[in-house]
Amino acid sequence: MTDPTIRWMPGVPLAARWLGLSGLIPFAGLALLALNGMDWAGLALLGYGVAILSFMGGCRWGFAAAGLGEGADWRPLAISVLPCLYAWAVVWMPFPFGFFGLALGFILLFAADLSLSRAGGAPAWWPALRLPLSIGAAGSLTLAGFA
């Protein structure tokens, strides 16, 4: 039996595909709990969103350090720390704007990652992985913002 996710995530390594998708479980679960009035879930979702957006910046650092694209030069390394700084700043916004700000961060980072991948700064399969994960993360954060 073939993996059903291979059709909509072509070329993405199996481990990256399934670990990435499993990372959406906290986004979806915490958003649903926040929508059901559990305030702690909203705070947990904000924290998780900050951690994951920061992690995504770390991925960009790793690509640069591995010599992809421009390599470990000032520009790609400086850009790679922006998601963490952005997430840290956005989480201080008043409710519910932090949720919407983090959702926007995932969307903007996906757009930047598309450009990075086209320029050879990320693996060719990176956008196929990032698209459903970005939609899931941004969608969950947006929903929680309406809680």
Phi, psi and chi 1 to 4 in degrees:
 res  aa     phi    psi   chi1   chi2   chi3   chi4
   1 MET       -  133.9 -179.7  174.0  164.7      -
   2 THR   -89.5  156.5   61.2      -      -      -
   3 ASP   -69.7  122.2 -178.8   -5.5      -      -
   4 PRO   -66.2  -21.3   22.1  -29.8      -      -
   5 THR   -77.0  -11.1   62.4      -      -      -
   6 ILE   -65.8  -26.8 -159.2  155.6      -      -
   7 ARG   -68.0  -39.2  -80.4 -166.7 -122.1  120.3
   8 TRP  -105.2    5.1   49.0  -82.6      -      -
   9 MET  -137.0   59.2  -66.3  176.5  108.3      -
  10 PRO   -63.5  136.4   23.9  -31.3      -      -
  11 GLY    80.6   -9.5      -      -      -      -
  12 VAL   -76.4  127.0  177.3      -      -      -
  13 PRO   -56.0  143.8  -24.0   33.0      -      -
  14 LEU   -53.0  -47.8 -176.9   66.4      -      -
  15 ALA   -62.1  -43.8      -      -      -      -
  16 ALA   -64.2  -39.0      -      -      -      -
  17 ARG   -61.9  -52.2 -165.1  175.5  -32.1  138.5
  18 TRP   -77.2  -35.8  -75.9  101.7      -      -
  19 LEU   -68.3  -39.3  -71.2  170.2      -      -
  20 GLY   -62.5  -47.3      -      -      -      -
  21 LEU   -64.1  -37.3  -71.2  170.3      -      -
  22 SER   -66.6  -24.5   67.6      -      -      -
  23 GLY   -68.0  -14.2      -      -      -      -
  24 LEU   -80.9  -16.7  -69.5  177.4      -      -
  25 ILE   -59.0  -49.5  -65.5  168.8      -      -
  26 PRO   -62.4  -37.7  -23.3   33.9      -      -
  27 PHE   -58.0  -53.8  -84.0  113.4      -      -
  28 ALA   -67.1  -45.8      -      -      -      -
  29 GLY   -63.0  -46.3      -      -      -      -
  30 LEU   -68.6  -35.3  -70.0  168.4      -      -
  31 ALA   -63.6  -43.3      -      -      -      -
  32 LEU   -64.0  -41.1  -71.1  173.3      -      -
  33 LEU   -65.2  -39.8  -69.3  171.0      -      -
  34 ALA   -64.4  -39.7      -      -      -      -
  35 LEU   -64.3  -23.8  -75.7  169.9      -      -
  36 ASN   -92.5   18.7  -76.7  -55.8      -      -
  37 GLY    86.2   10.8      -      -      -      -
  38 MET   -90.9   99.4  -62.2 -172.6  179.8      -
  39 ASP   -59.0  -37.1  -67.8  -21.8      -      -
  40 TRP   -60.1  -32.4   64.7  -92.9      -      -
  41 ALA   -67.6  -37.2      -      -      -      -
  42 GLY   -63.0  -43.3      -      -      -      -
  43 LEU   -64.8  -40.8  -69.9  173.2      -      -
  44 ALA   -64.2  -39.1      -      -      -      -
  45 LEU   -65.4  -42.2  178.9   58.9      -      -
  46 LEU   -59.0  -45.5  -77.1  172.9      -      -
  47 GLY   -62.0  -42.2      -      -      -      -
  48 TYR   -65.2  -41.8 -173.1   66.1      -      -
  49 GLY   -60.5  -41.9      -      -      -      -
  50 VAL   -62.6  -44.8  167.2      -      -      -
  51 ALA   -62.2  -44.4      -      -      -      -
  52 ILE   -73.0  -39.9  -62.4  -58.4      -      -
  53 LEU   -63.1  -38.4 -166.6   58.1      -      -
  54 SER   -65.0  -41.8  -61.9      -      -      -
  55 PHE   -58.7  -40.4  170.5   78.6      -      -
  56 MET   -64.8  -36.5  -62.4  -47.4  -57.1      -
  57 GLY   -63.4  -38.0      -      -      -      -
  58 GLY   -62.9  -33.1      -      -      -      -
  59 CYS   -61.6  -42.6  -69.4      -      -      -
  60 ARG   -62.8  -39.8  -68.3  179.0   66.6  101.9
  61 TRP   -59.9  -44.4 -179.4  -75.9      -      -
  62 GLY   -62.1  -41.3      -      -      -      -
  63 PHE   -61.1  -44.9  -65.3  151.4      -      -
  64 ALA   -64.8  -44.4      -      -      -      -
  65 ALA   -63.5  -29.2      -      -      -      -
  66 ALA   -79.6   -3.1      -      -      -      -
  67 GLY    91.9    8.7      -      -      -      -
  68 LEU   -75.1  150.9  -63.1  176.4      -      -
  69 GLY    61.1 -126.2      -      -      -      -
  70 GLU   -77.8   -6.2  -61.0  173.2   42.8      -
  71 GLY    76.4 -163.3      -      -      -      -
  72 ALA   -83.1   62.9      -      -      -      -
  73 ASP  -104.5  172.6 -157.6    0.3      -      -
  74 TRP   -56.5  -48.8  -76.0   96.7      -      -
  75 ARG   -61.6  -55.8 -177.0  178.7  171.8  -81.0
  76 PRO   -65.1  -33.6   16.6  -25.4      -      -
  77 LEU   -71.8  -38.9  -68.4  175.6      -      -
  78 ALA   -65.0  -41.3      -      -      -      -
  79 ILE   -63.8  -34.1  -69.7  170.8      -      -
  80 SER   -67.3  -22.7   75.3      -      -      -
  81 VAL   -88.5  -11.7  -60.3      -      -      -
  82 LEU   -61.2  -41.3  -68.5  177.7      -      -
  83 PRO   -58.5  -38.1  -26.8   36.0      -      -
  84 CYS   -66.6  -46.2 -179.8      -      -      -
  85 LEU   -64.5  -40.8  -64.5  172.8      -      -
  86 TYR   -62.6  -48.0  175.0   84.0      -      -
  87 ALA   -61.6  -41.5      -      -      -      -
  88 TRP   -62.4  -41.8  175.7   79.0      -      -
  89 ALA   -70.0  -42.6      -      -      -      -
  90 VAL   -65.5  -34.7  164.0      -      -      -
  91 VAL   -66.1  -16.8   79.0      -      -      -
  92 TRP   -86.5   -2.8  -66.6  102.8      -      -
  93 MET   -69.9  152.1  -63.3  173.9   80.3      -
  94 PRO   -66.5  154.1   13.5  -18.1      -      -
  95 PHE   -61.4  138.1  178.9   83.2      -      -
  96 PRO   -98.8   15.4   38.1  -36.5      -      -
  97 PHE   -65.6  -25.4  -60.0  108.3      -      -
  98 GLY   -61.6  -40.1      -      -      -      -
  99 PHE   -62.1  -47.0  -68.2  106.5      -      -
 100 PHE   -67.9  -36.6  -58.3  135.4      -      -
 101 GLY   -64.8  -42.0      -      -      -      -
 102 LEU   -66.3  -40.4  -79.0  175.3      -      -
 103 ALA   -58.5  -45.0      -      -      -      -
 104 LEU   -61.8  -38.2  178.0   62.3      -      -
 105 GLY   -59.5  -42.0      -      -      -      -
 106 PHE   -65.5  -38.4  -80.6   98.7      -      -
 107 ILE   -67.3  -46.5  -66.8  165.8      -      -
 108 LEU   -64.0  -40.0  -67.4  172.7      -      -
 109 LEU   -67.0  -36.4 -173.4   57.7      -      -
 110 PHE   -61.4  -45.1  173.2   69.5      -      -
 111 ALA   -59.9  -43.0      -      -      -      -
 112 ALA   -65.8  -36.7      -      -      -      -
 113 ASP   -69.6  -31.8  -78.6   -6.2      -      -
 114 LEU   -60.5  -48.3  -83.8  177.6      -      -
 115 SER   -62.4  -42.7  176.9      -      -      -
 116 LEU   -60.5  -44.4 -179.2   71.5      -      -
 117 SER   -65.3  -41.6 -168.6      -      -      -
 118 ARG   -62.2  -30.1  -73.0 -175.6 -173.1  128.2
 119 ALA   -87.8    4.6      -      -      -      -
 120 GLY    82.5   13.9      -      -      -      -
 121 GLY   -90.1   -1.7      -      -      -      -
 122 ALA  -147.4  160.8      -      -      -      -
 123 PRO   -58.8  150.8  -21.1   30.6      -      -
 124 ALA   -59.8  -28.5      -      -      -      -
 125 TRP   -83.3   -8.0   51.3  -95.9      -      -
 126 TRP   -55.0  -47.3 -169.5 -118.2      -      -
 127 PRO   -62.2  -35.0  -23.5   33.8      -      -
 128 ALA   -65.3  -31.3      -      -      -      -
 129 LEU   -78.2  -44.7  174.2   66.5      -      -
 130 ARG   -67.8  -32.6  -66.7  -79.5  -70.6  116.9
 131 LEU   -59.5  -57.9  178.6   61.6      -      -
 132 PRO   -66.2  -32.1   19.5  -28.0      -      -
 133 LEU   -69.7  -39.2  -59.1 -176.7      -      -
 134 SER   -66.9  -41.4  -62.1      -      -      -
 135 ILE   -63.3  -44.4  -69.2  169.6      -      -
 136 GLY   -64.1  -44.3      -      -      -      -
 137 ALA   -67.5  -50.4      -      -      -      -
 138 ALA   -63.8  -39.9      -      -      -      -
 139 GLY   -64.6  -43.4      -      -      -      -
 140 SER   -63.8  -44.0  -64.4      -      -      -
 141 LEU   -64.4  -40.4  -71.8  159.7      -      -
 142 THR   -63.5  -46.6  -59.8      -      -      -
 143 LEU   -58.0  -44.9  -78.2  174.5      -      -
 144 ALA   -63.9  -29.6      -      -      -      -
 145 GLY   -64.4  -20.2      -      -      -      -
 146 PHE   -95.4    4.3  -70.2  110.6      -      -
 147 ALA   -71.1      -      -      -      -      -
